[in-house]
């Protein structure tokens, strides 16, 4: 008897940042993708470059017309995905880190 494949992970309605982190971790396992921190950090850098190219397109920068369109929304999602993967690999709770850093930044003097 053949077992049914497990369902793809899903995000709950109105997900928190922790939900996104868990979803990314579970999806990498489900899809059997490389999730080593070093590999994911390289991918994050690559995705940031793709986002920069998409932003350049959106602000009217000249683009190679032979290349497919760059979509900033898709590239931003890829950046978030890879950032969450790197954080998961390093054991970082990104929401907690964001909140702590924001509290620190509130004490700084900005010019």
Jmol script that loads the backbone (N, CA, C; Angstrom):
load data "model"
ATOM      1  N   UNK A   1       0.842  -1.170   0.000  1.00  0.00           N
ATOM      2  CA  UNK A   1       0.000   0.000   0.000  1.00  0.00           C
ATOM      3  C   UNK A   1       0.894   1.241   0.000  1.00  0.00           C
ATOM      4  N   UNK A   2       0.624   2.151  -0.925  1.00  0.00           N
ATOM      5  CA  UNK A   2       1.415   3.365  -1.069  1.00  0.00           C
ATOM      6  C   UNK A   2       0.876   4.435  -0.123  1.00  0.00           C
ATOM      7  N   UNK A   3       1.795   5.092   0.619  1.00  0.00           N
ATOM      8  CA  UNK A   3       1.353   6.130   1.544  1.00  0.00           C
ATOM      9  C   UNK A   3       1.097   7.432   0.784  1.00  0.00           C
ATOM     10  N   UNK A   4       0.168   8.213   1.305  1.00  0.00           N
ATOM     11  CA  UNK A   4      -0.155   9.507   0.718  1.00  0.00           C
ATOM     12  C   UNK A   4       0.970  10.484   1.037  1.00  0.00           C
ATOM     13  N   UNK A   5       1.328  11.328   0.067  1.00  0.00           N
ATOM     14  CA  UNK A   5       2.346  12.329   0.368  1.00  0.00           C
ATOM     15  C   UNK A   5       1.805  13.332   1.389  1.00  0.00           C
ATOM     16  N   UNK A   6       2.708  13.830   2.216  1.00  0.00           N
ATOM     17  CA  UNK A   6       2.274  14.816   3.199  1.00  0.00           C
ATOM     18  C   UNK A   6       1.908  16.100   2.468  1.00  0.00           C
ATOM     19  N   UNK A   7       0.964  16.853   3.020  1.00  0.00           N
ATOM     20  CA  UNK A   7       0.555  18.083   2.342  1.00  0.00           C
ATOM     21  C   UNK A   7       1.650  19.151   2.441  1.00  0.00           C
ATOM     22  N   UNK A   8       1.663  20.000   1.442  1.00  0.00           N
ATOM     23  CA  UNK A   8       2.613  21.114   1.453  1.00  0.00           C
ATOM     24  C   UNK A   8       2.305  22.008   2.648  1.00  0.00           C
ATOM     25  N   UNK A   9       3.325  22.509   3.343  1.00  0.00           N
ATOM     26  CA  UNK A   9       3.063  23.430   4.451  1.00  0.00           C
ATOM     27  C   UNK A   9       2.245  24.638   3.971  1.00  0.00           C
ATOM     28  N   UNK A  10       1.498  25.225   4.890  1.00  0.00           N
ATOM     29  CA  UNK A  10       0.688  26.396   4.556  1.00  0.00           C
ATOM     30  C   UNK A  10       0.895  27.477   5.607  1.00  0.00           C
ATOM     31  N   UNK A  11       0.626  28.701   5.196  1.00  0.00           N
ATOM     32  CA  UNK A  11       0.653  29.824   6.118  1.00  0.00           C
ATOM     33  C   UNK A  11      -0.744  30.033   6.678  1.00  0.00           C
ATOM     34  N   UNK A  12      -0.863  30.349   7.965  1.00  0.00           N
ATOM     35  CA  UNK A  12      -2.188  30.649   8.508  1.00  0.00           C
ATOM     36  C   UNK A  12      -2.662  32.012   8.003  1.00  0.00           C
ATOM     37  N   UNK A  13      -3.958  32.275   8.095  1.00  0.00           N
ATOM     38  CA  UNK A  13      -4.435  33.620   7.765  1.00  0.00           C
ATOM     39  C   UNK A  13      -3.780  34.623   8.725  1.00  0.00           C
ATOM     40  N   UNK A  14      -3.470  35.795   8.254  1.00  0.00           N
ATOM     41  CA  UNK A  14      -2.839  36.837   9.073  1.00  0.00           C
ATOM     42  C   UNK A  14      -1.583  36.319   9.784  1.00  0.00           C
ATOM     43  N   UNK A  15      -0.605  35.800   9.032  1.00  0.00           N
ATOM     44  CA  UNK A  15       0.577  35.213   9.664  1.00  0.00           C
ATOM     45  C   UNK A  15       1.452  36.254  10.357  1.00  0.00           C
ATOM     46  N   UNK A  16       2.084  35.819  11.424  1.00  0.00           N
ATOM     47  CA  UNK A  16       3.087  36.637  12.106  1.00  0.00           C
ATOM     48  C   UNK A  16       4.435  36.392  11.436  1.00  0.00           C
ATOM     49  N   UNK A  17       5.424  37.158  11.819  1.00  0.00           N
ATOM     50  CA  UNK A  17       6.761  36.925  11.295  1.00  0.00           C
ATOM     51  C   UNK A  17       7.255  35.543  11.716  1.00  0.00           C
ATOM     52  N   UNK A  18       6.918  35.120  12.928  1.00  0.00           N
ATOM     53  CA  UNK A  18       7.289  33.766  13.380  1.00  0.00           C
ATOM     54  C   UNK A  18       6.625  32.701  12.511  1.00  0.00           C
ATOM     55  N   UNK A  19       5.381  32.943  12.100  1.00  0.00           N
ATOM     56  CA  UNK A  19       4.697  31.999  11.201  1.00  0.00           C
ATOM     57  C   UNK A  19       5.440  31.897   9.867  1.00  0.00           C
ATOM     58  N   UNK A  20       5.882  33.048   9.341  1.00  0.00           N
ATOM     59  CA  UNK A  20       6.641  33.032   8.091  1.00  0.00           C
ATOM     60  C   UNK A  20       7.938  32.254   8.262  1.00  0.00           C
ATOM     61  N   UNK A  21       8.630  32.460   9.384  1.00  0.00           N
ATOM     62  CA  UNK A  21       9.884  31.736   9.618  1.00  0.00           C
ATOM     63  C   UNK A  21       9.649  30.235   9.679  1.00  0.00           C
ATOM     64  N   UNK A  22       8.615  29.816  10.375  1.00  0.00           N
ATOM     65  CA  UNK A  22       8.305  28.387  10.478  1.00  0.00           C
ATOM     66  C   UNK A  22       7.895  27.820   9.118  1.00  0.00           C
ATOM     67  N   UNK A  23       7.107  28.585   8.372  1.00  0.00           N
ATOM     68  CA  UNK A  23       6.666  28.137   7.047  1.00  0.00           C
ATOM     69  C   UNK A  23       7.864  27.905   6.131  1.00  0.00           C
ATOM     70  N   UNK A  24       8.801  28.840   6.112  1.00  0.00           N
ATOM     71  CA  UNK A  24       9.987  28.705   5.270  1.00  0.00           C
ATOM     72  C   UNK A  24      10.782  27.469   5.682  1.00  0.00           C
ATOM     73  N   UNK A  25      10.991  27.285   6.966  1.00  0.00           N
ATOM     74  CA  UNK A  25      11.744  26.119   7.443  1.00  0.00           C
ATOM     75  C   UNK A  25      11.051  24.816   7.044  1.00  0.00           C
ATOM     76  N   UNK A  26       9.754  24.747   7.249  1.00  0.00           N
ATOM     77  CA  UNK A  26       8.999  23.534   6.915  1.00  0.00           C
ATOM     78  C   UNK A  26       8.953  23.282   5.417  1.00  0.00           C
ATOM     79  N   UNK A  27       8.853  24.345   4.630  1.00  0.00           N
ATOM     80  CA  UNK A  27       8.795  24.194   3.178  1.00  0.00           C
ATOM     81  C   UNK A  27      10.124  23.708   2.621  1.00  0.00           C
ATOM     82  N   UNK A  28      11.233  24.186   3.168  1.00  0.00           N
ATOM     83  CA  UNK A  28      12.537  23.702   2.709  1.00  0.00           C
ATOM     84  C   UNK A  28      12.674  22.206   2.953  1.00  0.00           C
ATOM     85  N   UNK A  29      12.204  21.738   4.101  1.00  0.00           N
ATOM     86  CA  UNK A  29      12.240  20.303   4.401  1.00  0.00           C
ATOM     87  C   UNK A  29      11.309  19.553   3.434  1.00  0.00           C
ATOM     88  N   UNK A  30      10.104  20.069   3.249  1.00  0.00           N
ATOM     89  CA  UNK A  30       9.121  19.427   2.370  1.00  0.00           C
ATOM     90  C   UNK A  30       9.662  19.301   0.949  1.00  0.00           C
ATOM     91  N   UNK A  31      10.292  20.363   0.465  1.00  0.00           N
ATOM     92  CA  UNK A  31      10.798  20.373  -0.915  1.00  0.00           C
ATOM     93  C   UNK A  31      12.192  19.758  -1.040  1.00  0.00           C
ATOM     94  N   UNK A  32      12.780  19.389   0.093  1.00  0.00           N
ATOM     95  CA  UNK A  32      14.123  18.796   0.122  1.00  0.00           C
ATOM     96  C   UNK A  32      15.147  19.715  -0.557  1.00  0.00           C
ATOM     97  N   UNK A  33      15.104  20.990  -0.191  1.00  0.00           N
ATOM     98  CA  UNK A  33      16.023  21.968  -0.756  1.00  0.00           C
ATOM     99  C   UNK A  33      17.209  22.188   0.168  1.00  0.00           C
ATOM    100  N   UNK A  34      18.311  22.628  -0.406  1.00  0.00           N
ATOM    101  CA  UNK A  34      19.513  22.922   0.365  1.00  0.00           C
ATOM    102  C   UNK A  34      19.217  24.105   1.274  1.00  0.00           C
ATOM    103  N   UNK A  35      19.370  23.923   2.555  1.00  0.00           N
ATOM    104  CA  UNK A  35      19.107  25.019   3.486  1.00  0.00           C
ATOM    105  C   UNK A  35      20.325  25.307   4.363  1.00  0.00           C
ATOM    106  N   UNK A  36      21.531  24.950   3.869  1.00  0.00           N
ATOM    107  CA  UNK A  36      22.711  25.276   4.670  1.00  0.00           C
ATOM    108  C   UNK A  36      22.812  26.793   4.762  1.00  0.00           C
ATOM    109  N   UNK A  37      23.248  27.272   5.894  1.00  0.00           N
ATOM    110  CA  UNK A  37      23.311  28.712   6.125  1.00  0.00           C
ATOM    111  C   UNK A  37      24.240  29.387   5.120  1.00  0.00           C
ATOM    112  N   UNK A  38      25.374  28.786   4.837  1.00  0.00           N
ATOM    113  CA  UNK A  38      26.317  29.375   3.889  1.00  0.00           C
ATOM    114  C   UNK A  38      25.672  29.503   2.502  1.00  0.00           C
ATOM    115  N   UNK A  39      25.050  28.447   2.024  1.00  0.00           N
ATOM    116  CA  UNK A  39      24.388  28.471   0.712  1.00  0.00           C
ATOM    117  C   UNK A  39      23.282  29.525   0.689  1.00  0.00           C
ATOM    118  N   UNK A  40      22.487  29.570   1.743  1.00  0.00           N
ATOM    119  CA  UNK A  40      21.368  30.513   1.787  1.00  0.00           C
ATOM    120  C   UNK A  40      21.854  31.953   1.879  1.00  0.00           C
ATOM    121  N   UNK A  41      22.979  32.196   2.531  1.00  0.00           N
ATOM    122  CA  UNK A  41      23.531  33.543   2.577  1.00  0.00           C
ATOM    123  C   UNK A  41      23.955  33.978   1.180  1.00  0.00           C
ATOM    124  N   UNK A  42      24.560  33.088   0.428  1.00  0.00           N
ATOM    125  CA  UNK A  42      24.922  33.405  -0.959  1.00  0.00           C
ATOM    126  C   UNK A  42      23.669  33.687  -1.791  1.00  0.00           C
ATOM    127  N   UNK A  43      22.642  32.891  -1.595  1.00  0.00           N
ATOM    128  CA  UNK A  43      21.385  33.108  -2.315  1.00  0.00           C
ATOM    129  C   UNK A  43      20.745  34.435  -1.919  1.00  0.00           C
ATOM    130  N   UNK A  44      20.839  34.804  -0.640  1.00  0.00           N
ATOM    131  CA  UNK A  44      20.300  36.088  -0.188  1.00  0.00           C
ATOM    132  C   UNK A  44      20.991  37.229  -0.935  1.00  0.00           C
ATOM    133  N   UNK A  45      22.309  37.167  -1.042  1.00  0.00           N
ATOM    134  CA  UNK A  45      23.047  38.209  -1.763  1.00  0.00           C
ATOM    135  C   UNK A  45      22.608  38.271  -3.229  1.00  0.00           C
ATOM    136  N   UNK A  46      22.427  37.119  -3.837  1.00  0.00           N
ATOM    137  CA  UNK A  46      21.974  37.063  -5.227  1.00  0.00           C
ATOM    138  C   UNK A  46      20.588  37.684  -5.371  1.00  0.00           C
ATOM    139  N   UNK A  47      19.696  37.363  -4.452  1.00  0.00           N
ATOM    140  CA  UNK A  47      18.335  37.900  -4.516  1.00  0.00           C
ATOM    141  C   UNK A  47      18.308  39.407  -4.280  1.00  0.00           C
ATOM    142  N   UNK A  48      19.171  39.916  -3.397  1.00  0.00           N
ATOM    143  CA  UNK A  48      19.251  41.371  -3.187  1.00  0.00           C
ATOM    144  C   UNK A  48      19.679  42.052  -4.485  1.00  0.00           C
ATOM    145  N   UNK A  49      20.612  41.452  -5.204  1.00  0.00           N
ATOM    146  CA  UNK A  49      21.030  41.996  -6.499  1.00  0.00           C
ATOM    147  C   UNK A  49      19.881  42.014  -7.494  1.00  0.00           C
ATOM    148  N   UNK A  50      19.085  40.962  -7.514  1.00  0.00           N
ATOM    149  CA  UNK A  50      17.935  40.914  -8.415  1.00  0.00           C
ATOM    150  C   UNK A  50      16.886  41.962  -8.025  1.00  0.00           C
ATOM    151  N   UNK A  51      16.715  42.184  -6.722  1.00  0.00           N
ATOM    152  CA  UNK A  51      15.799  43.229  -6.270  1.00  0.00           C
ATOM    153  C   UNK A  51      16.316  44.596  -6.699  1.00  0.00           C
ATOM    154  N   UNK A  52      17.620  44.818  -6.580  1.00  0.00           N
ATOM    155  CA  UNK A  52      18.196  46.097  -7.001  1.00  0.00           C
ATOM    156  C   UNK A  52      17.943  46.339  -8.486  1.00  0.00           C
ATOM    157  N   UNK A  53      18.076  45.310  -9.281  1.00  0.00           N
ATOM    158  CA  UNK A  53      17.822  45.438 -10.715  1.00  0.00           C
ATOM    159  C   UNK A  53      16.356  45.772 -10.976  1.00  0.00           C
ATOM    160  N   UNK A  54      15.464  45.130 -10.251  1.00  0.00           N
ATOM    161  CA  UNK A  54      14.035  45.401 -10.421  1.00  0.00           C
ATOM    162  C   UNK A  54      13.691  46.825  -9.996  1.00  0.00           C
ATOM    163  N   UNK A  55      14.303  47.291  -8.917  1.00  0.00           N
ATOM    164  CA  UNK A  55      14.071  48.668  -8.470  1.00  0.00           C
ATOM    165  C   UNK A  55      14.599  49.638  -9.522  1.00  0.00           C
ATOM    166  N   UNK A  56      15.763  49.351 -10.057  1.00  0.00           N
ATOM    167  CA  UNK A  56      16.330  50.204 -11.114  1.00  0.00           C
ATOM    168  C   UNK A  56      15.354  50.312 -12.281  1.00  0.00           C
ATOM    169  N   UNK A  57      14.751  49.191 -12.648  1.00  0.00           N
ATOM    170  CA  UNK A  57      13.759  49.205 -13.733  1.00  0.00           C
ATOM    171  C   UNK A  57      12.575  50.083 -13.353  1.00  0.00           C
ATOM    172  N   UNK A  58      12.113  49.970 -12.119  1.00  0.00           N
ATOM    173  CA  UNK A  58      10.930  50.713 -11.685  1.00  0.00           C
ATOM    174  C   UNK A  58      11.160  52.207 -11.548  1.00  0.00           C
ATOM    175  N   UNK A  59      12.411  52.628 -11.400  1.00  0.00           N
ATOM    176  CA  UNK A  59      12.686  54.059 -11.293  1.00  0.00           C
ATOM    177  C   UNK A  59      13.166  54.638 -12.619  1.00  0.00           C
ATOM    178  N   UNK A  60      13.028  53.866 -13.678  1.00  0.00           N
ATOM    179  CA  UNK A  60      13.327  54.377 -15.012  1.00  0.00           C
ATOM    180  C   UNK A  60      14.747  54.199 -15.476  1.00  0.00           C
ATOM    181  N   UNK A  61      15.509  53.348 -14.796  1.00  0.00           N
ATOM    182  CA  UNK A  61      16.874  53.091 -15.234  1.00  0.00           C
ATOM    183  C   UNK A  61      16.895  52.304 -16.532  1.00  0.00           C
ATOM    184  N   UNK A  62      17.942  52.464 -17.288  1.00  0.00           N
ATOM    185  CA  UNK A  62      18.058  51.729 -18.550  1.00  0.00           C
ATOM    186  C   UNK A  62      18.254  50.249 -18.251  1.00  0.00           C
ATOM    187  N   UNK A  63      17.617  49.413 -19.066  1.00  0.00           N
ATOM    188  CA  UNK A  63      17.657  47.967 -18.874  1.00  0.00           C
ATOM    189  C   UNK A  63      18.003  47.282 -20.190  1.00  0.00           C
ATOM    190  N   UNK A  64      18.572  46.111 -20.095  1.00  0.00           N
ATOM    191  CA  UNK A  64      18.827  45.270 -21.262  1.00  0.00           C
ATOM    192  C   UNK A  64      17.486  44.744 -21.756  1.00  0.00           C
ATOM    193  N   UNK A  65      17.078  45.138 -22.953  1.00  0.00           N
ATOM    194  CA  UNK A  65      15.747  44.750 -23.438  1.00  0.00           C
ATOM    195  C   UNK A  65      15.674  43.274 -23.804  1.00  0.00           C
ATOM    196  N   UNK A  66      16.821  42.606 -23.925  1.00  0.00           N
ATOM    197  CA  UNK A  66      16.812  41.179 -24.249  1.00  0.00           C
ATOM    198  C   UNK A  66      16.525  40.315 -23.026  1.00  0.00           C
ATOM    199  N   UNK A  67      16.643  40.897 -21.820  1.00  0.00           N
ATOM    200  CA  UNK A  67      16.417  40.136 -20.584  1.00  0.00           C
ATOM    201  C   UNK A  67      14.951  40.218 -20.187  1.00  0.00           C
ATOM    202  N   UNK A  68      14.434  39.182 -19.526  1.00  0.00           N
ATOM    203  CA  UNK A  68      13.046  39.226 -19.076  1.00  0.00           C
ATOM    204  C   UNK A  68      12.834  40.340 -18.049  1.00  0.00           C
ATOM    205  N   UNK A  69      11.587  40.762 -17.933  1.00  0.00           N
ATOM    206  CA  UNK A  69      11.249  41.820 -16.979  1.00  0.00           C
ATOM    207  C   UNK A  69      11.603  41.413 -15.560  1.00  0.00           C
ATOM    208  N   UNK A  70      12.042  42.394 -14.804  1.00  0.00           N
ATOM    209  CA  UNK A  70      12.319  42.203 -13.383  1.00  0.00           C
ATOM    210  C   UNK A  70      11.111  42.724 -12.608  1.00  0.00           C
ATOM    211  N   UNK A  71      10.617  41.961 -11.666  1.00  0.00           N
ATOM    212  CA  UNK A  71       9.436  42.330 -10.884  1.00  0.00           C
ATOM    213  C   UNK A  71       9.855  42.535  -9.428  1.00  0.00           C
ATOM    214  N   UNK A  72       9.785  43.790  -8.976  1.00  0.00           N
ATOM    215  CA  UNK A  72      10.252  44.127  -7.634  1.00  0.00           C
ATOM    216  C   UNK A  72       9.506  43.356  -6.561  1.00  0.00           C
ATOM    217  N   UNK A  73       8.203  43.148  -6.727  1.00  0.00           N
ATOM    218  CA  UNK A  73       7.436  42.436  -5.702  1.00  0.00           C
ATOM    219  C   UNK A  73       7.915  41.000  -5.543  1.00  0.00           C
ATOM    220  N   UNK A  74       8.183  40.326  -6.648  1.00  0.00           N
ATOM    221  CA  UNK A  74       8.663  38.943  -6.586  1.00  0.00           C
ATOM    222  C   UNK A  74      10.065  38.884  -5.996  1.00  0.00           C
ATOM    223  N   UNK A  75      10.907  39.827  -6.375  1.00  0.00           N
ATOM    224  CA  UNK A  75      12.274  39.830  -5.861  1.00  0.00           C
ATOM    225  C   UNK A  75      12.298  40.166  -4.376  1.00  0.00           C
ATOM    226  N   UNK A  76      11.423  41.072  -3.932  1.00  0.00           N
ATOM    227  CA  UNK A  76      11.342  41.389  -2.498  1.00  0.00           C
ATOM    228  C   UNK A  76      10.916  40.148  -1.712  1.00  0.00           C
ATOM    229  N   UNK A  77       9.976  39.382  -2.258  1.00  0.00           N
ATOM    230  CA  UNK A  77       9.543  38.146  -1.595  1.00  0.00           C
ATOM    231  C   UNK A  77      10.692  37.142  -1.524  1.00  0.00           C
ATOM    232  N   UNK A  78      11.483  37.054  -2.596  1.00  0.00           N
ATOM    233  CA  UNK A  78      12.641  36.155  -2.589  1.00  0.00           C
ATOM    234  C   UNK A  78      13.668  36.580  -1.537  1.00  0.00           C
ATOM    235  N   UNK A  79      13.883  37.897  -1.402  1.00  0.00           N
ATOM    236  CA  UNK A  79      14.818  38.402  -0.391  1.00  0.00           C
ATOM    237  C   UNK A  79      14.334  38.009   1.002  1.00  0.00           C
ATOM    238  N   UNK A  80      13.039  38.212   1.266  1.00  0.00           N
ATOM    239  CA  UNK A  80      12.489  37.849   2.576  1.00  0.00           C
ATOM    240  C   UNK A  80      12.652  36.355   2.826  1.00  0.00           C
ATOM    241  N   UNK A  81      12.341  35.548   1.843  1.00  0.00           N
ATOM    242  CA  UNK A  81      12.470  34.088   1.969  1.00  0.00           C
ATOM    243  C   UNK A  81      13.895  33.712   2.372  1.00  0.00           C
ATOM    244  N   UNK A  82      14.876  34.253   1.652  1.00  0.00           N
ATOM    245  CA  UNK A  82      16.259  33.880   1.930  1.00  0.00           C
ATOM    246  C   UNK A  82      16.731  34.458   3.259  1.00  0.00           C
ATOM    247  N   UNK A  83      16.287  35.659   3.612  1.00  0.00           N
ATOM    248  CA  UNK A  83      16.646  36.228   4.918  1.00  0.00           C
ATOM    249  C   UNK A  83      16.108  35.342   6.040  1.00  0.00           C
ATOM    250  N   UNK A  84      14.870  34.895   5.911  1.00  0.00           N
ATOM    251  CA  UNK A  84      14.289  34.015   6.935  1.00  0.00           C
ATOM    252  C   UNK A  84      15.040  32.698   7.012  1.00  0.00           C
ATOM    253  N   UNK A  85      15.477  32.199   5.869  1.00  0.00           N
ATOM    254  CA  UNK A  85      16.232  30.944   5.856  1.00  0.00           C
ATOM    255  C   UNK A  85      17.578  31.111   6.564  1.00  0.00           C
ATOM    256  N   UNK A  86      18.266  32.222   6.312  1.00  0.00           N
ATOM    257  CA  UNK A  86      19.535  32.484   6.990  1.00  0.00           C
ATOM    258  C   UNK A  86      19.294  32.611   8.494  1.00  0.00           C
ATOM    259  N   UNK A  87      18.257  33.354   8.871  1.00  0.00           N
ATOM    260  CA  UNK A  87      17.942  33.504  10.300  1.00  0.00           C
ATOM    261  C   UNK A  87      17.642  32.151  10.934  1.00  0.00           C
ATOM    262  N   UNK A  88      16.880  31.321  10.249  1.00  0.00           N
ATOM    263  CA  UNK A  88      16.586  29.986  10.785  1.00  0.00           C
ATOM    264  C   UNK A  88      17.868  29.194  10.988  1.00  0.00           C
ATOM    265  N   UNK A  89      18.779  29.272  10.026  1.00  0.00           N
ATOM    266  CA  UNK A  89      20.041  28.542  10.136  1.00  0.00           C
ATOM    267  C   UNK A  89      20.908  29.015  11.297  1.00  0.00           C
ATOM    268  N   UNK A  90      20.776  30.283  11.643  1.00  0.00           N
ATOM    269  CA  UNK A  90      21.566  30.838  12.743  1.00  0.00           C
ATOM    270  C   UNK A  90      20.813  30.836  14.070  1.00  0.00           C
ATOM    271  N   UNK A  91      19.589  30.321  14.068  1.00  0.00           N
ATOM    272  CA  UNK A  91      18.794  30.282  15.296  1.00  0.00           C
ATOM    273  C   UNK A  91      18.305  31.657  15.738  1.00  0.00           C
ATOM    274  N   UNK A  92      18.120  32.563  14.788  1.00  0.00           N
ATOM    275  CA  UNK A  92      17.671  33.921  15.100  1.00  0.00           C
ATOM    276  C   UNK A  92      16.156  33.998  14.995  1.00  0.00           C
ATOM    277  N   UNK A  93      15.513  34.457  16.059  1.00  0.00           N
ATOM    278  CA  UNK A  93      14.095  34.801  16.023  1.00  0.00           C
ATOM    279  C   UNK A  93      14.054  36.217  15.466  1.00  0.00           C
ATOM    280  N   UNK A  94      13.713  36.364  14.195  1.00  0.00           N
ATOM    281  CA  UNK A  94      13.824  37.658  13.535  1.00  0.00           C
ATOM    282  C   UNK A  94      12.902  38.703  14.146  1.00  0.00           C
ATOM    283  N   UNK A  95      11.714  38.308  14.563  1.00  0.00           N
ATOM    284  CA  UNK A  95      10.821  39.285  15.184  1.00  0.00           C
ATOM    285  C   UNK A  95      11.421  39.816  16.480  1.00  0.00           C
ATOM    286  N   UNK A  96      11.933  38.932  17.315  1.00  0.00           N
ATOM    287  CA  UNK A  96      12.549  39.360  18.571  1.00  0.00           C
ATOM    288  C   UNK A  96      13.776  40.234  18.300  1.00  0.00           C
ATOM    289  N   UNK A  97      14.570  39.852  17.308  1.00  0.00           N
ATOM    290  CA  UNK A  97      15.760  40.637  16.966  1.00  0.00           C
ATOM    291  C   UNK A  97      15.363  42.013  16.445  1.00  0.00           C
ATOM    292  N   UNK A  98      14.318  42.063  15.632  1.00  0.00           N
ATOM    293  CA  UNK A  98      13.847  43.342  15.094  1.00  0.00           C
ATOM    294  C   UNK A  98      13.370  44.251  16.218  1.00  0.00           C
ATOM    295  N   UNK A  99      12.563  43.691  17.114  1.00  0.00           N
ATOM    296  CA  UNK A  99      12.036  44.492  18.226  1.00  0.00           C
ATOM    297  C   UNK A  99      13.168  45.019  19.122  1.00  0.00           C
ATOM    298  N   UNK A 100      14.128  44.158  19.428  1.00  0.00           N
ATOM    299  CA  UNK A 100      15.249  44.573  20.283  1.00  0.00           C
ATOM    300  C   UNK A 100      16.076  45.663  19.602  1.00  0.00           C
ATOM    301  N   UNK A 101      16.364  45.491  18.336  1.00  0.00           N
ATOM    302  CA  UNK A 101      17.147  46.479  17.597  1.00  0.00           C
ATOM    303  C   UNK A 101      16.381  47.791  17.483  1.00  0.00           C
ATOM    304  N   UNK A 102      15.068  47.719  17.261  1.00  0.00           N
ATOM    305  CA  UNK A 102      14.254  48.931  17.158  1.00  0.00           C
ATOM    306  C   UNK A 102      14.261  49.702  18.476  1.00  0.00           C
ATOM    307  N   UNK A 103      14.183  48.980  19.588  1.00  0.00           N
ATOM    308  CA  UNK A 103      14.243  49.658  20.893  1.00  0.00           C
ATOM    309  C   UNK A 103      15.588  50.356  21.068  1.00  0.00           C
ATOM    310  N   UNK A 104      16.670  49.695  20.666  1.00  0.00           N
ATOM    311  CA  UNK A 104      17.990  50.307  20.728  1.00  0.00           C
ATOM    312  C   UNK A 104      18.041  51.557  19.845  1.00  0.00           C
ATOM    313  N   UNK A 105      17.500  51.445  18.630  1.00  0.00           N
ATOM    314  CA  UNK A 105      17.533  52.580  17.705  1.00  0.00           C
ATOM    315  C   UNK A 105      16.735  53.776  18.214  1.00  0.00           C
ATOM    316  N   UNK A 106      15.726  53.542  19.031  1.00  0.00           N
ATOM    317  CA  UNK A 106      14.922  54.632  19.593  1.00  0.00           C
ATOM    318  C   UNK A 106      15.753  55.493  20.551  1.00  0.00           C
ATOM    319  N   UNK A 107      16.836  54.942  21.074  1.00  0.00           N
ATOM    320  CA  UNK A 107      17.673  55.681  22.021  1.00  0.00           C
ATOM    321  C   UNK A 107      18.780  56.464  21.312  1.00  0.00           C
ATOM    322  N   UNK A 108      18.923  56.268  20.035  1.00  0.00           N
ATOM    323  CA  UNK A 108      19.990  56.926  19.276  1.00  0.00           C
ATOM    324  C   UNK A 108      19.556  58.316  18.831  1.00  0.00           C
ATOM    325  N   UNK A 109      20.521  59.160  18.594  1.00  0.00           N
ATOM    326  CA  UNK A 109      20.257  60.498  18.068  1.00  0.00           C
ATOM    327  C   UNK A 109      20.453  60.458  16.556  1.00  0.00           C
ATOM    328  N   UNK A 110      19.438  60.901  15.840  1.00  0.00           N
ATOM    329  CA  UNK A 110      19.475  60.865  14.379  1.00  0.00           C
ATOM    330  C   UNK A 110      19.598  62.275  13.825  1.00  0.00           C
ATOM    331  N   UNK A 111      20.460  62.469  12.873  1.00  0.00           N
ATOM    332  CA  UNK A 111      20.621  63.776  12.217  1.00  0.00           C
ATOM    333  C   UNK A 111      20.004  63.736  10.851  1.00  0.00           C
TER     334      UNK A 111
END
end "model"
wireframe off; spacefill off
backbone 0.3
color backbone group
